[in-house]
Amino acid sequence: MRRAAARLVAALSLAAAGGAVARELTRRELRGYAAEQAALRRVATVVARAAAPEEVFAAVVAEVGRLLPAEQTLLNRYDTSGTATGVVGAWARPGVILPFPVGTHWHLGGRNVSTLVMQTGLAARIDDYREAAGEAEGEAATLARRRGIRSSVGVPVLVEGRMWGHLSVVSMREKSLPAGTEARLAGFSALVATAIANAQARLELRGYAAEQAALRRVATLVAGAAAPHEVFAAVTAEVGLLLDADYTAMERYHPEGGVTVLGAWAREGEVPTPVGSRIEIGDRNVTTLVFETGRPAHVDLYGADAGRLSESALVAGVRSAVGAPISVQGRLWGAIVVGSRRREPLPADAEARLAGFTELVASAIANAESQEQLTASRARIVAAADETRRRIERDLHDGAQQRLVTIAMELRAAQAAVAPGAAPLRAQLDELAVQAASAVDELRELARGIHPAVLAEGGLRPALGALARRSAVPVRLDVQGVDRLPEQIEIAAYYVVSEALTNAAKHAGASGVDVSVELVAGAPGTAVRVRVCDDGRGGADLAGGSGLVGLKDRVEALAGRFAVRTGRGSGTCVEVELPLQVA
């Protein structure tokens, strides 16, 4: 009886002890669950306030490390090719030297957590890296053994359905990491994925806004009919900054082969191929690929097969490049090329982001070509009119004028032959001779106005001197550095001065006129500047039929600039710039 009672007491004591153990385990599990939830909440708070990814990475690895029995926590990101990984977040327990600090990289392959997670897209574990020794363990396992790591567990970080990286914990202890480690890491990896997706969305939004702002700036230039070289310079700079590139270039293809660089930009230092460089195409580079296919192209790693076109780029350290075609009115005109010196290739959407800029460049080129064609057409019309004026002047001189001179001479001869008693006839012949001589003078003046012979014979300086001498208003003439100029330029400058002097005498009531002619250097090249300023009453109006409208058309037909500055009581200034390179 006593034995039975003792056994019963022992059984009851054992049951009570078992219950206490169970209760203690339950309390520990509850405390672990509460700690895990608190850690998740702290990380979620960091994510919710849109912290930078680096801050989220640091918070996650620290919380996981304190929560689990591990010596180190790692957050790794796979590269775009899926062949390597690098540490972007790391934490170690106090007193433990980080075996894998942030920035550590290794290639995938063999039997290790990094490779298994990448290959399967699932959680993975290695309970003892010593077992992998001698096998195809891979670079990661070798590093782990050398640095004293015994076991590790990793879970994937998936961002919008694609493999981004993995979160892992490593232990240096003999005992493997607990069986539930994978599940406990999953919640943190989901928060990391959310933080990355949010950051990428913010970056994409900022990138879109920056892209639209850059496009607007270029579009404003195009709409303002800026010169092509201004548009090229703006586009290369905007594209380079937008894509975070090191170099950009605007290149034009030639029918006979090769390209010319029309715009170039560099983040630092000199551009590899300066504006004006003429290079042959060929071999494996984006300029050649775009030329051959008419489509966007990219080269992720330039090498010895890049050809002569990219020799200077290789010397400058360019590793990758993308290019997009520029098509003008259905024909391949050129390309925009963007180069980078970084190890990572340029963004995958770089070609697509170039499309908006190539369309604006095409519009600018089409506008410039249309303007050039219009200017050339107007110049041909002006040249034809000048030729007609010269022909009329020759016809008047060689025809009517010579006939009038002959008639005047014959009248004088007839007058001399009149008998002494025919005084009335002699007087009549004298009057006719005088009228004939006046007609010759008027015809000579008319011919001079149509096309002054002194301009064709001596150039602008003596022609303007003759105008100044004949002017009804005193003229102060200053002609510097001007010898013979292209014929159309001389004719335009002459008629500007002639019309301005006529207006000053007839309409302005001026007491004096200053005329200056000089050569000036400008962005497109050298030009001749003509200024005619009077001290008259002012108020000249292009719309008032003063003859200035015709002058403006003539000047603009030669790609020149025509300006009138005037005010009531402050005189009138006509200023013209005519480029010496006439289309």
C-alpha positions as CSV (number, residue, x, y, z in Angstrom):
1,M,0.0,0.0,0.0
2,R,2.7,2.4,0.9
3,R,4.5,1.5,-2.3
4,A,1.5,2.2,-4.4
5,A,1.0,5.5,-2.6
6,A,4.6,6.4,-3.2
7,R,4.3,5.6,-6.9
8,L,1.2,7.7,-7.1
9,V,2.9,10.6,-5.4
10,A,5.9,10.3,-7.8
11,A,3.5,10.2,-10.8
12,L,1.7,13.3,-9.6
13,S,5.0,15.0,-9.0
14,L,6.3,14.1,-12.5
15,A,3.0,15.3,-14.1
16,A,3.3,18.6,-12.1
17,A,6.9,19.0,-13.3
18,G,5.9,18.3,-16.9
19,G,3.2,20.9,-16.7
20,A,5.6,23.5,-15.4
21,V,8.0,22.7,-18.2
22,A,5.2,23.0,-20.8
23,R,4.0,26.2,-19.2
24,E,7.6,27.6,-19.3
25,L,8.0,26.6,-23.0
26,T,4.7,28.2,-23.8
27,R,5.8,31.4,-22.0
28,R,9.1,31.4,-23.9
29,E,7.3,30.9,-27.2
30,L,4.9,33.7,-26.4
31,R,7.8,36.0,-25.4
32,G,9.6,35.1,-28.7
33,Y,6.5,35.7,-30.7
34,A,6.0,39.1,-29.0
35,A,9.6,40.0,-29.6
36,E,9.3,39.0,-33.2
37,Q,6.2,41.1,-33.7
38,A,7.8,44.1,-31.9
39,A,10.8,43.8,-34.2
40,L,8.6,43.6,-37.3
41,R,6.6,46.6,-36.1
42,R,9.8,48.6,-35.7
43,V,11.0,47.7,-39.2
44,A,7.5,48.4,-40.6
45,T,7.6,51.9,-39.0
46,V,10.9,52.6,-40.7
47,V,9.4,51.4,-44.1
48,A,6.2,53.4,-43.6
49,R,8.0,56.7,-43.2
50,A,9.7,56.1,-46.6
51,A,13.2,55.8,-45.1
52,A,16.1,55.4,-47.5
53,P,16.7,51.7,-48.5
54,E,20.1,51.8,-46.7
55,E,18.4,52.7,-43.4
56,V,15.8,49.9,-43.9
57,F,18.6,47.4,-44.6
58,A,20.4,48.4,-41.4
59,A,17.3,48.2,-39.3
60,V,16.3,44.7,-40.7
61,V,19.7,43.1,-40.2
62,A,20.0,44.5,-36.7
63,E,16.5,43.4,-35.6
64,V,16.9,39.9,-37.1
65,G,20.3,39.5,-35.5
66,R,19.0,40.4,-32.0
67,L,16.0,38.2,-32.5
68,L,17.7,35.0,-33.6
69,P,20.6,33.0,-32.2
70,A,23.1,34.0,-34.9
71,E,26.5,35.8,-34.9
72,Q,25.8,37.7,-38.1
73,T,22.9,38.8,-40.3
74,L,23.3,39.6,-44.0
75,L,21.2,41.2,-46.7
76,N,22.6,40.5,-50.1
77,R,21.6,41.8,-53.6
78,Y,22.1,39.8,-56.7
79,D,23.6,41.5,-59.7
80,T,21.6,42.0,-62.9
81,S,23.1,39.0,-64.6
82,G,22.3,36.7,-61.7
83,T,25.9,35.4,-61.5
84,A,27.1,37.3,-58.4
85,T,25.9,38.8,-55.2
86,G,27.0,41.5,-52.8
87,V,26.4,42.5,-49.2
88,V,24.2,45.6,-48.9
89,G,23.4,45.2,-45.2
90,A,25.3,43.6,-42.4
91,W,25.1,43.2,-38.6
92,A,27.2,41.3,-36.1
93,R,26.7,40.4,-32.4
94,P,28.9,42.5,-30.1
95,G,32.4,41.1,-29.9
96,V,32.1,39.3,-33.3
97,I,34.2,40.6,-36.1
98,L,32.1,41.0,-39.3
99,P,33.2,38.1,-41.6
100,F,31.2,39.7,-44.5
101,P,31.1,43.5,-44.3
102,V,29.0,45.7,-46.5
103,G,30.5,45.7,-50.0
104,T,31.7,42.1,-50.0
105,H,31.1,40.4,-53.3
106,W,31.3,36.8,-54.5
107,H,30.3,34.8,-57.5
108,L,27.5,32.3,-57.3
109,G,28.0,28.6,-57.8
110,G,28.4,25.4,-55.8
111,R,26.6,24.4,-52.6
112,N,25.9,27.5,-50.5
113,V,22.9,29.5,-49.4
114,S,23.3,32.4,-51.8
115,T,23.4,30.0,-54.8
116,L,20.6,27.8,-53.6
117,V,18.2,30.7,-53.0
118,M,19.0,32.1,-56.5
119,Q,18.5,28.8,-58.2
120,T,15.3,27.7,-56.5
121,G,13.7,31.0,-55.5
122,L,13.0,29.3,-52.1
123,A,14.4,29.4,-48.6
124,A,17.6,27.4,-48.1
125,R,19.9,26.3,-45.4
126,I,23.4,24.8,-44.9
127,D,23.6,23.1,-41.5
128,D,27.4,22.4,-41.7
129,Y,29.7,24.0,-44.2
130,R,32.4,21.5,-43.3
131,E,30.4,18.9,-45.1
132,A,30.8,20.8,-48.4
133,A,34.6,20.8,-48.2
134,G,36.1,18.9,-51.2
135,E,32.8,19.2,-53.2
136,A,31.9,21.9,-55.7
137,E,31.2,24.2,-52.8
138,G,31.5,27.5,-54.6
139,E,33.2,30.8,-53.6
140,A,30.6,31.6,-50.8
141,A,31.1,28.3,-49.0
142,T,34.8,28.6,-49.2
143,L,34.7,32.1,-47.7
144,A,32.3,30.9,-45.0
145,R,34.6,28.0,-43.9
146,R,37.6,30.2,-43.9
147,R,35.9,32.8,-41.6
148,G,34.6,30.3,-39.1
149,I,30.9,30.0,-40.2
150,R,29.3,26.6,-39.5
151,S,25.7,27.1,-40.7
152,S,23.5,29.6,-42.4
153,V,19.8,30.1,-43.4
154,G,18.6,32.3,-46.2
155,V,15.3,33.4,-47.6
156,P,14.6,35.2,-51.0
157,V,13.7,38.8,-51.3
158,L,11.3,39.1,-54.2
159,V,10.5,42.6,-55.6
160,E,7.5,42.7,-57.9
161,G,7.9,39.0,-58.7
162,R,11.6,39.1,-59.5
163,M,14.6,37.9,-57.5
164,W,16.3,40.9,-55.9
165,G,18.4,39.3,-53.2
166,H,18.3,37.3,-50.0
167,L,18.2,37.8,-46.3
168,S,20.3,35.3,-44.3
169,V,21.7,34.6,-40.8
170,V,25.0,32.8,-40.1
171,S,26.2,31.0,-37.0
172,M,29.6,30.0,-35.8
173,R,28.3,27.5,-33.2
174,E,28.3,23.7,-33.4
175,K,24.6,23.6,-33.1
176,S,22.6,24.3,-36.3
177,L,20.2,27.2,-36.5
178,P,16.7,26.5,-35.2
179,A,14.2,24.8,-37.5
180,G,11.8,27.7,-37.6
181,T,14.4,30.2,-38.7
182,E,13.3,30.3,-42.4
183,A,9.7,31.2,-41.4
184,R,10.8,33.9,-39.0
185,L,13.0,35.5,-41.7
186,A,10.1,35.6,-44.2
187,G,8.3,38.5,-42.5
188,F,11.4,40.6,-42.6
189,S,12.2,39.8,-46.2
190,A,8.7,40.9,-47.2
191,L,9.2,44.2,-45.4
192,V,12.6,44.6,-47.3
193,A,10.8,43.9,-50.6
194,T,8.1,46.5,-49.8
195,A,10.8,49.1,-48.9
196,I,12.7,48.5,-52.1
197,A,9.5,48.5,-54.3
198,N,8.5,51.8,-52.7
199,A,11.9,53.3,-53.2
200,Q,12.0,52.2,-56.8
201,A,8.5,53.7,-57.4
202,R,9.7,57.0,-55.9
203,L,12.8,56.9,-58.0
204,E,10.8,56.2,-61.1
205,L,8.4,59.0,-60.3
206,R,11.3,61.4,-59.8
207,G,13.0,60.1,-62.9
208,Y,9.8,60.6,-64.9
209,A,9.5,64.2,-63.6
210,A,13.1,64.9,-64.4
211,E,12.7,63.4,-67.9
212,Q,9.7,65.5,-68.6
213,A,11.4,68.7,-67.4
214,A,14.4,67.9,-69.6
215,L,12.2,67.3,-72.6
216,R,10.3,70.6,-71.9
217,R,13.6,72.5,-71.9
218,V,14.7,71.1,-75.2
219,A,11.2,71.5,-76.7
220,T,11.3,75.2,-75.8
221,L,14.6,75.6,-77.7
222,V,13.2,73.8,-80.7
223,A,10.0,75.8,-80.6
224,G,12.0,79.0,-80.5
225,A,13.8,78.0,-83.7
226,A,17.2,77.8,-81.9
227,A,20.2,77.0,-84.1
228,P,20.8,73.3,-84.5
229,H,24.2,73.5,-82.7
230,E,22.4,74.9,-79.6
231,V,19.8,72.1,-79.7
232,F,22.6,69.5,-80.0
233,A,24.5,70.9,-77.1
234,A,21.4,71.1,-74.9
235,V,20.2,67.5,-75.8
236,T,23.6,65.9,-75.1
237,A,23.8,67.6,-71.7
238,E,20.2,66.9,-70.7
239,V,20.5,63.2,-71.7
240,G,23.8,62.7,-70.0
241,L,22.5,64.1,-66.7
242,L,19.2,62.3,-66.9
243,L,20.8,58.9,-67.5
244,D,23.6,59.5,-65.0
245,A,26.1,58.8,-67.9
246,D,29.7,59.9,-68.3
247,Y,29.6,60.9,-71.9
248,T,27.0,61.7,-74.6
249,A,27.4,62.5,-78.3
250,M,25.2,63.6,-81.2
251,E,26.5,62.0,-84.4
252,R,25.5,62.5,-88.1
253,Y,25.9,59.8,-90.7
254,H,27.2,60.6,-94.1
255,P,26.1,58.9,-97.3
256,E,29.6,58.3,-98.3
257,G,30.4,56.6,-94.9
258,G,31.5,57.7,-91.5
259,V,30.0,60.1,-88.9
260,T,30.6,63.6,-87.7
261,V,30.2,64.6,-84.1
262,L,27.8,67.6,-83.9
263,G,27.3,67.7,-80.1
264,A,29.2,66.3,-77.2
265,W,29.0,66.3,-73.4
266,A,31.2,64.9,-70.6
267,R,30.4,64.7,-66.9
268,E,34.1,65.4,-66.1
269,G,37.1,66.4,-68.2
270,E,37.3,66.3,-72.0
271,V,34.9,64.5,-74.2
272,P,36.4,61.4,-76.0
273,T,35.2,62.7,-79.4
274,P,35.0,66.5,-79.6
275,V,32.5,68.4,-81.8
276,G,33.7,68.3,-85.4
277,S,35.4,64.9,-85.2
278,R,35.0,62.9,-88.4
279,I,35.3,59.1,-87.8
280,E,34.7,56.0,-89.9
281,I,32.2,53.5,-88.7
282,G,32.6,49.7,-88.4
283,D,33.1,46.8,-86.0
284,R,31.1,46.3,-82.8
285,N,30.0,49.7,-81.4
286,V,26.5,51.3,-80.9
287,T,27.1,53.8,-83.7
288,T,27.7,51.1,-86.2
289,L,24.8,48.9,-84.9
290,V,22.3,51.8,-85.2
291,F,23.6,52.5,-88.7
292,E,23.2,48.9,-89.8
293,T,19.8,48.2,-88.2
294,G,18.2,51.6,-88.0
295,R,17.1,50.6,-84.4
296,P,18.3,51.3,-80.9
297,A,21.4,49.4,-79.8
298,H,23.5,48.7,-76.7
299,V,26.9,47.3,-75.9
300,D,27.2,46.2,-72.3
301,L,31.0,45.8,-72.4
302,Y,33.3,47.4,-75.0
303,G,36.3,45.5,-76.0
304,A,39.0,45.3,-78.6
305,D,36.4,44.6,-81.3
306,A,34.8,48.1,-80.8
307,G,36.8,49.4,-83.8
308,R,38.3,52.8,-84.6
309,L,35.1,54.6,-83.8
310,S,35.4,53.7,-80.1
311,E,39.2,53.8,-79.6
312,S,38.9,57.2,-78.0
313,A,36.0,56.0,-75.9
314,L,38.0,53.0,-74.7
315,V,40.9,55.3,-73.8
316,A,38.5,57.4,-71.8
317,G,37.4,54.3,-69.9
318,V,33.9,53.8,-71.4
319,R,32.7,50.3,-70.6
320,S,29.1,50.3,-71.9
321,A,27.0,52.4,-74.3
322,V,23.5,52.7,-75.7
323,G,22.5,54.5,-78.9
324,A,19.2,55.6,-80.5
325,P,18.6,56.5,-84.1
326,I,17.6,60.0,-85.3
327,S,15.3,59.8,-88.3
328,V,14.4,62.9,-90.2
329,Q,11.4,62.7,-92.6
330,G,11.8,59.0,-92.9
331,R,15.5,58.8,-93.4
332,L,18.2,57.8,-91.0
333,W,20.1,61.0,-90.2
334,G,22.2,60.2,-87.2
335,A,22.3,58.8,-83.6
336,I,22.5,59.8,-80.0
337,V,25.1,57.8,-78.1
338,V,25.4,57.6,-74.3
339,G,28.5,56.0,-72.7
340,S,29.3,55.0,-69.1
341,R,32.5,54.1,-67.3
342,R,30.8,52.1,-64.5
343,R,31.0,48.4,-64.1
344,E,27.2,48.1,-64.3
345,P,25.6,48.5,-67.7
346,L,23.4,51.5,-68.4
347,P,19.7,51.2,-67.4
348,A,17.7,48.7,-69.4
349,D,15.2,51.4,-70.4
350,A,17.9,53.9,-71.6
351,E,17.1,53.3,-75.3
352,A,13.4,53.9,-74.7
353,R,14.1,57.1,-72.7
354,L,16.2,58.5,-75.6
355,A,13.2,58.3,-77.9
356,G,11.6,61.5,-76.8
357,F,14.9,63.4,-77.3
358,T,15.6,61.9,-80.7
359,E,12.1,63.1,-81.9
360,L,12.8,66.6,-80.7
361,V,16.2,66.6,-82.4
362,A,14.5,65.3,-85.6
363,S,12.0,68.2,-85.4
364,A,14.8,70.7,-84.9
365,I,16.7,69.3,-87.9
366,A,13.6,69.3,-90.1
367,N,12.8,72.9,-89.1
368,A,16.4,74.0,-89.8
369,E,16.5,72.2,-93.1
370,S,13.1,73.8,-94.1
371,Q,14.5,77.2,-93.0
372,E,17.7,76.6,-95.0
373,Q,15.7,75.7,-98.0
374,L,13.5,78.8,-97.6
375,T,16.5,81.0,-97.1
376,A,18.2,79.5,-100.1
377,S,15.0,80.0,-102.2
378,R,14.7,83.6,-101.1
379,A,18.4,84.2,-101.8
380,R,18.0,82.8,-105.3
381,I,15.0,85.1,-105.8
382,V,17.1,88.1,-104.6
383,A,20.0,87.0,-106.8
384,A,17.7,86.7,-109.8
385,A,16.3,90.2,-109.1
386,D,19.8,91.6,-108.8
387,E,20.8,90.0,-112.1
388,T,17.7,91.5,-113.7
389,R,18.6,94.9,-112.3
390,R,22.2,94.6,-113.7
391,R,20.8,93.6,-117.1
392,I,18.4,96.6,-117.1
393,E,21.3,98.8,-116.1
394,R,23.4,97.4,-119.0
395,D,20.5,97.8,-121.4
396,L,19.9,101.4,-120.4
397,H,23.6,102.2,-120.6
398,D,24.3,100.4,-123.8
399,G,20.9,101.2,-125.4
400,A,18.8,104.1,-124.5
401,Q,21.5,106.1,-122.8
402,Q,23.9,105.8,-125.8
403,R,21.1,106.7,-128.2
404,L,20.3,109.8,-126.2
405,V,24.0,110.8,-126.2
406,T,24.1,110.3,-129.9
407,I,20.9,112.4,-130.4
408,A,22.4,115.2,-128.2
409,M,25.6,115.2,-130.2
410,E,23.7,115.3,-133.5
411,L,21.5,118.2,-132.2
412,R,24.7,120.2,-131.4
413,A,26.0,119.4,-134.9
414,A,22.8,120.5,-136.5
415,Q,22.8,123.6,-134.3
416,A,26.3,124.5,-135.6
417,A,25.2,124.0,-139.2
418,V,22.3,126.4,-139.0
419,A,22.6,129.5,-141.2
420,P,23.4,132.7,-139.4
421,G,20.0,134.2,-140.3
422,A,18.0,131.3,-138.8
423,A,18.2,132.4,-135.1
424,P,14.8,130.9,-134.1
425,L,15.9,127.5,-135.4
426,R,19.2,127.7,-133.7
427,A,17.5,128.5,-130.4
428,Q,15.1,125.6,-130.8
429,L,17.9,123.2,-131.5
430,D,19.8,124.5,-128.5
431,E,16.7,123.8,-126.3
432,L,16.4,120.3,-127.7
433,A,20.1,119.6,-127.1
434,V,19.8,120.8,-123.5
435,Q,16.8,118.5,-122.9
436,A,18.6,115.6,-124.5
437,A,21.6,116.2,-122.1
438,S,19.2,116.4,-119.1
439,A,17.6,113.2,-120.3
440,V,21.0,111.5,-120.4
441,D,21.8,112.7,-116.8
442,E,18.4,111.5,-115.5
443,L,18.9,108.1,-117.3
444,R,22.4,107.9,-115.8
445,E,21.0,108.6,-112.3
446,L,18.3,106.0,-112.8
447,A,20.8,103.4,-114.0
448,R,23.0,104.2,-111.0
449,G,20.0,103.5,-108.7
450,I,19.1,100.3,-110.4
451,H,22.6,98.9,-110.0
452,P,25.5,101.2,-109.2
453,A,28.5,100.5,-111.5
454,V,30.9,101.7,-108.8
455,L,29.8,98.9,-106.5
456,A,30.6,96.2,-109.1
457,E,33.9,97.9,-110.0
458,G,35.3,99.0,-106.7
459,G,33.4,97.3,-103.9
460,L,31.5,98.6,-100.9
461,R,33.8,101.2,-99.6
462,P,33.9,103.5,-102.7
463,A,30.2,102.8,-103.4
464,L,29.2,104.0,-99.9
465,G,31.6,107.0,-100.4
466,A,29.6,108.0,-103.5
467,L,26.3,107.6,-101.6
468,A,27.7,109.9,-98.8
469,R,28.8,112.5,-101.3
470,R,25.4,112.6,-103.0
471,S,23.4,112.5,-99.8
472,A,21.2,115.6,-99.0
473,V,22.1,115.1,-95.3
474,P,25.8,115.3,-94.1
475,V,27.1,111.8,-93.6
476,R,30.0,110.6,-91.3
477,L,31.2,107.4,-92.9
478,D,33.3,104.8,-91.0
479,V,34.2,101.6,-92.9
480,Q,36.7,99.3,-91.1
481,G,38.3,96.1,-92.2
482,V,36.1,95.7,-95.2
483,D,37.7,94.9,-98.5
484,R,35.8,93.0,-101.2
485,L,32.8,90.9,-99.9
486,P,30.5,88.3,-101.5
487,E,28.5,90.1,-104.2
488,Q,25.1,89.6,-102.6
489,I,26.4,90.9,-99.3
490,E,27.8,94.1,-100.9
491,I,24.5,94.7,-102.7
492,A,22.4,94.2,-99.6
493,A,24.7,96.5,-97.5
494,Y,24.7,99.1,-100.2
495,Y,20.9,99.2,-100.4
496,V,20.5,99.3,-96.6
497,V,22.6,102.4,-96.5
498,S,21.0,104.0,-99.5
499,E,17.4,103.5,-98.2
500,A,18.3,104.7,-94.7
501,L,19.9,107.9,-96.1
502,T,16.9,108.5,-98.3
503,N,14.5,108.1,-95.3
504,A,16.7,110.4,-93.2
505,A,16.5,113.1,-95.8
506,K,12.9,112.7,-96.8
507,H,11.1,111.7,-93.6
508,A,13.3,112.2,-90.5
509,G,14.3,115.8,-90.9
510,A,17.8,114.8,-89.8
511,S,20.8,117.1,-89.6
512,G,23.4,114.4,-89.8
513,V,23.8,110.6,-90.2
514,D,26.4,108.2,-88.9
515,V,27.2,105.2,-91.1
516,S,29.5,102.4,-89.9
517,V,30.5,99.1,-91.5
518,E,32.7,96.5,-89.8
519,L,33.4,92.8,-89.6
520,V,32.3,91.0,-86.4
521,A,32.9,87.5,-85.1
522,G,29.8,85.5,-84.1
523,A,28.8,82.0,-83.2
524,P,28.1,80.7,-86.7
525,G,31.1,82.7,-88.2
526,T,32.2,86.1,-89.3
527,A,29.5,88.7,-90.3
528,V,29.5,92.2,-91.6
529,R,27.6,94.7,-89.4
530,V,26.1,97.8,-91.0
531,R,24.7,100.6,-88.8
532,V,23.0,103.8,-90.0
533,C,21.9,106.2,-87.3
534,D,20.3,109.6,-87.8
535,D,19.4,112.4,-85.4
536,G,16.0,113.0,-86.8
537,R,12.5,113.0,-85.4
538,G,12.3,109.2,-85.2
539,G,9.2,107.1,-85.3
540,A,10.2,104.9,-88.3
541,D,7.7,102.1,-88.8
542,L,8.4,98.9,-90.8
543,A,4.7,98.7,-91.6
544,G,4.6,102.3,-92.9
545,G,5.8,101.5,-96.4
546,S,9.1,103.3,-95.9
547,G,11.0,100.7,-97.9
548,L,12.5,99.1,-94.8
549,V,10.3,96.0,-95.3
550,G,11.9,95.2,-98.6
551,L,15.3,95.7,-97.0
552,K,14.4,93.3,-94.2
553,D,13.3,90.7,-96.7
554,R,16.5,91.0,-98.6
555,V,18.7,90.8,-95.4
556,E,16.8,87.8,-94.1
557,A,17.0,86.0,-97.4
558,L,20.7,86.1,-96.8
559,A,20.3,84.6,-93.3
560,G,21.0,88.0,-91.8
561,R,19.5,90.0,-88.9
562,F,17.7,93.2,-89.5
563,A,16.7,95.6,-86.6
564,V,15.3,99.1,-86.3
565,R,15.6,101.1,-83.1
566,T,13.6,104.3,-83.0
567,G,11.6,106.6,-80.8
568,R,9.8,109.9,-81.1
569,G,12.4,112.7,-81.0
570,S,15.3,110.3,-80.6
571,G,16.3,109.5,-84.1
572,T,16.4,106.2,-85.9
573,C,19.0,103.5,-86.0
574,V,19.0,100.7,-88.7
575,E,21.3,97.8,-87.8
576,V,22.0,94.8,-90.0
577,E,24.3,91.8,-89.6
578,L,25.0,89.7,-92.7
579,P,26.9,86.4,-92.4
580,L,29.7,86.1,-95.0
581,Q,28.9,82.4,-95.5
582,V,25.9,82.7,-97.8
583,A,23.9,79.6,-98.7
